[in-house]
Amino acid sequence: MPETINGREKIKAYLSANDISIASLATMYGMSKQDLSDYLAGRKKNPQANRVILKIISDFKLS
């Protein structure tokens, strides 16, 4: 499974710079705050986590 640390860091930096909470982002993607928080922290590393990280990067054009 590919490592997503760079993507996770880009997302966290974007959220911080734009004053967006993890809870708000989780709501936008129809998931729990805890799941998204685990994905962004790297505590959950599975195909679903990778898909969510890649989707957020794509949606917000963070590449």
OpenMM code with the backbone's topology and positions (N, CA, C; nanometers):
from openmm import Vec3, app, unit

residues = "MET PRO GLU THR ILE ASN GLY ARG GLU LYS ILE LYS ALA TYR LEU SER ALA ASN ASP ILE SER ILE ALA SER LEU ALA THR MET TYR GLY MET SER LYS GLN ASP LEU SER ASP TYR LEU ALA GLY ARG LYS LYS ASN PRO GLN ALA ASN ARG VAL ILE LEU LYS ILE ILE SER ASP PHE LYS LEU SER".split()
positions = [
    Vec3(0.0847, -0.1187, 0.0000),
    Vec3(0.0000, 0.0000, 0.0000),
    Vec3(0.0889, 0.1245, 0.0000),
    Vec3(0.0602, 0.2211, -0.0857),
    Vec3(0.1462, 0.3404, -0.0918),
    Vec3(0.1360, 0.4222, 0.0367),
    Vec3(0.2456, 0.4852, 0.0706),
    Vec3(0.2485, 0.5712, 0.1887),
    Vec3(0.1870, 0.7064, 0.1527),
    Vec3(0.1038, 0.7579, 0.2420),
    Vec3(0.0319, 0.8824, 0.2132),
    Vec3(0.0731, 0.9972, 0.3049),
    Vec3(0.1906, 0.9864, 0.3665),
    Vec3(0.2300, 1.0889, 0.4639),
    Vec3(0.2358, 1.2285, 0.4016),
    Vec3(0.2890, 1.2420, 0.2808),
    Vec3(0.2967, 1.3739, 0.2171),
    Vec3(0.1574, 1.4301, 0.1924),
    Vec3(0.0677, 1.3461, 0.1454),
    Vec3(-0.0698, 1.3891, 0.1221),
    Vec3(-0.1396, 1.4295, 0.2503),
    Vec3(-0.1190, 1.3506, 0.3536),
    Vec3(-0.1812, 1.3831, 0.4830),
    Vec3(-0.1302, 1.5173, 0.5345),
    Vec3(-0.0011, 1.5406, 0.5201),
    Vec3(0.0571, 1.6674, 0.5653),
    Vec3(0.0025, 1.7854, 0.4844),
    Vec3(-0.0126, 1.7672, 0.3545),
    Vec3(-0.0687, 1.8743, 0.2706),
    Vec3(-0.2116, 1.9071, 0.3139),
    Vec3(-0.2894, 1.8046, 0.3419),
    Vec3(-0.4280, 1.8263, 0.3841),
    Vec3(-0.4313, 1.8994, 0.5168),
    Vec3(-0.3500, 1.8560, 0.6125),
    Vec3(-0.3500, 1.9205, 0.7447),
    Vec3(-0.3064, 2.0665, 0.7334),
    Vec3(-0.2064, 2.0939, 0.6503),
    Vec3(-0.1601, 2.2319, 0.6311),
    Vec3(-0.2701, 2.3169, 0.5680),
    Vec3(-0.3399, 2.2597, 0.4693),
    Vec3(-0.4488, 2.3320, 0.4028),
    Vec3(-0.5610, 2.3632, 0.5018),
    Vec3(-0.5971, 2.2655, 0.5835),
    Vec3(-0.7032, 2.2868, 0.6824),
    Vec3(-0.6648, 2.3975, 0.7790),
    Vec3(-0.5420, 2.3934, 0.8254),
    Vec3(-0.4945, 2.4949, 0.9198),
    Vec3(-0.4924, 2.6340, 0.8558),
    Vec3(-0.4403, 2.6438, 0.7346),
    Vec3(-0.4285, 2.7724, 0.6667),
    Vec3(-0.5643, 2.8334, 0.6335),
    Vec3(-0.6648, 2.7483, 0.6138),
    Vec3(-0.7970, 2.7970, 0.5751),
    Vec3(-0.9003, 2.7871, 0.6862),
    Vec3(-0.8530, 2.7598, 0.8075),
    Vec3(-0.9391, 2.7541, 0.9256),
    Vec3(-1.0582, 2.6596, 0.9049),
    Vec3(-1.0280, 2.5396, 0.8547),
    Vec3(-1.1299, 2.4376, 0.8334),
    Vec3(-1.1062, 2.3274, 0.9360),
    Vec3(-1.2093, 2.2887, 1.0068),
    Vec3(-1.1935, 2.1842, 1.1073),
    Vec3(-1.2034, 2.0458, 1.0439),
    Vec3(-1.1440, 1.9489, 1.1108),
    Vec3(-1.1542, 1.8106, 1.0655),
    Vec3(-1.3004, 1.7673, 1.0682),
    Vec3(-1.3751, 1.8147, 1.1676),
    Vec3(-1.5172, 1.7805, 1.1767),
    Vec3(-1.5938, 1.8312, 1.0546),
    Vec3(-1.5642, 1.9530, 1.0104),
    Vec3(-1.6313, 2.0081, 0.8925),
    Vec3(-1.5962, 1.9292, 0.7678),
    Vec3(-1.4694, 1.8958, 0.7530),
    Vec3(-1.4260, 1.8189, 0.6369),
    Vec3(-1.4898, 1.6801, 0.6392),
    Vec3(-1.4948, 1.6179, 0.7549),
    Vec3(-1.5571, 1.4860, 0.7680),
    Vec3(-1.7034, 1.4922, 0.7274),
    Vec3(-1.7730, 1.5961, 0.7674),
    Vec3(-1.9134, 1.6131, 0.7306),
    Vec3(-1.9283, 1.6254, 0.5800),
    Vec3(-1.8381, 1.7000, 0.5164),
    Vec3(-1.8445, 1.7166, 0.3708),
    Vec3(-1.8291, 1.5831, 0.2979),
    Vec3(-1.7544, 1.4920, 0.3568),
    Vec3(-1.7294, 1.3626, 0.2936),
    Vec3(-1.8158, 1.2508, 0.3514),
    Vec3(-1.9114, 1.2866, 0.4364),
    Vec3(-2.0063, 1.1892, 0.4886),
    Vec3(-1.9430, 1.0821, 0.5747),
    Vec3(-1.8470, 1.1223, 0.6563),
    Vec3(-1.7807, 1.0254, 0.7425),
    Vec3(-1.7671, 1.0819, 0.8829),
    Vec3(-1.7280, 0.9978, 0.9760),
    Vec3(-1.7148, 1.0446, 1.1139),
    Vec3(-1.5857, 1.1248, 1.1304),
    Vec3(-1.5902, 1.2162, 1.2247),
    Vec3(-1.4724, 1.2978, 1.2553),
    Vec3(-1.3580, 1.2076, 1.3004),
    Vec3(-1.3896, 1.1058, 1.3797),
    Vec3(-1.2865, 1.0162, 1.4313),
    Vec3(-1.2166, 0.9401, 1.3185),
    Vec3(-1.2942, 0.8898, 1.2220),
    Vec3(-1.2323, 0.8185, 1.1102),
    Vec3(-1.1389, 0.9105, 1.0316),
    Vec3(-1.1855, 1.0299, 0.9985),
    Vec3(-1.1011, 1.1216, 0.9224),
    Vec3(-0.9780, 1.1609, 1.0030),
    Vec3(-0.9958, 1.1842, 1.1301),
    Vec3(-0.8831, 1.2177, 1.2163),
    Vec3(-0.7809, 1.1041, 1.2171),
    Vec3(-0.8285, 0.9796, 1.2259),
    Vec3(-0.7391, 0.8635, 1.2224),
    Vec3(-0.6670, 0.8533, 1.0884),
    Vec3(-0.7371, 0.8808, 0.9790),
    Vec3(-0.6753, 0.8767, 0.8462),
    Vec3(-0.5649, 0.9818, 0.8354),
    Vec3(-0.5953, 1.1028, 0.8801),
    Vec3(-0.4982, 1.2126, 0.8687),
    Vec3(-0.3781, 1.1928, 0.9601),
    Vec3(-0.3986, 1.1259, 1.0726),
    Vec3(-0.2891, 1.1008, 1.1662),
    Vec3(-0.2085, 0.9768, 1.1265),
    Vec3(-0.2608, 0.8979, 1.0330),
    Vec3(-0.1923, 0.7767, 0.9924),
    Vec3(-0.2186, 0.6595, 1.0841),
    Vec3(-0.3156, 0.6724, 1.1743),
    Vec3(-0.3488, 0.5623, 1.2646),
    Vec3(-0.4239, 0.4513, 1.1922),
    Vec3(-0.4979, 0.4871, 1.0879),
    Vec3(-0.5668, 0.3886, 1.0051),
    Vec3(-0.5052, 0.3936, 0.8670),
    Vec3(-0.4438, 0.2841, 0.8278),
    Vec3(-0.3811, 0.2761, 0.6959),
    Vec3(-0.4438, 0.1574, 0.6249),
    Vec3(-0.5429, 0.1858, 0.5432),
    Vec3(-0.6113, 0.0817, 0.4683),
    Vec3(-0.6539, 0.1404, 0.3336),
    Vec3(-0.7050, 0.0582, 0.2441),
    Vec3(-0.7442, 0.1113, 0.1128),
    Vec3(-0.8462, 0.2249, 0.1214),
    Vec3(-0.9406, 0.2167, 0.2130),
    Vec3(-1.0405, 0.3232, 0.2292),
    Vec3(-0.9724, 0.4539, 0.2708),
    Vec3(-0.8781, 0.4463, 0.3620),
    Vec3(-0.8054, 0.5661, 0.4061),
    Vec3(-0.7319, 0.6289, 0.2884),
    Vec3(-0.6656, 0.5461, 0.2080),
    Vec3(-0.5935, 0.5981, 0.0917),
    Vec3(-0.6880, 0.6645, -0.0070),
    Vec3(-0.8039, 0.6035, -0.0309),
    Vec3(-0.9016, 0.6620, -0.1231),
    Vec3(-0.9483, 0.7988, -0.0733),
    Vec3(-0.9758, 0.8085, 0.0552),
    Vec3(-1.0232, 0.9360, 0.1115),
    Vec3(-0.9148, 1.0427, 0.0994),
    Vec3(-0.7924, 1.0080, 0.1361),
    Vec3(-0.6813, 1.1038, 0.1268),
    Vec3(-0.6645, 1.1518, -0.0176),
    Vec3(-0.6627, 1.0585, -0.1117),
    Vec3(-0.6459, 1.0951, -0.2527),
    Vec3(-0.7640, 1.1776, -0.3042),
    Vec3(-0.8848, 1.1458, -0.2607),
    Vec3(-1.0043, 1.2211, -0.3017),
    Vec3(-0.9962, 1.3656, -0.2517),
    Vec3(-0.9577, 1.3839, -0.1265),
    Vec3(-0.9466, 1.5194, -0.0703),
    Vec3(-0.8398, 1.5984, -0.1459),
    Vec3(-0.7254, 1.5356, -0.1713),
    Vec3(-0.6174, 1.6036, -0.2444),
    Vec3(-0.6662, 1.6458, -0.3820),
    Vec3(-0.7380, 1.5563, -0.4485),
    Vec3(-0.7907, 1.5862, -0.5813),
    Vec3(-0.8972, 1.6972, -0.5758),
    Vec3(-0.9911, 1.6850, -0.4838),
    Vec3(-1.1004, 1.7817, -0.4739),
    Vec3(-1.0513, 1.9236, -0.4429),
    Vec3(-0.9488, 1.9340, -0.3575),
    Vec3(-0.8992, 2.0648, -0.3186),
    Vec3(-0.7759, 2.1062, -0.4004),
    Vec3(-0.7399, 2.0225, -0.4986),
    Vec3(-0.6260, 2.0511, -0.5874),
    Vec3(-0.4980, 2.0819, -0.5087),
    Vec3(-0.4638, 1.9890, -0.4200),
    Vec3(-0.3486, 2.0090, -0.3318),
    Vec3(-0.2198, 1.9457, -0.3839),
    Vec3(-0.2241, 1.8891, -0.5028),
    Vec3(-0.1033, 1.8197, -0.5526),
    Vec3(0.0027, 1.9164, -0.5990),
] * unit.nanometer
topology = app.Topology()
chain = topology.addChain("A")
for resn in residues:
    res = topology.addResidue(resn, chain)
    for name in ("N", "CA", "C"):
        topology.addAtom(name, app.Element.getBySymbol(name[0]), res)
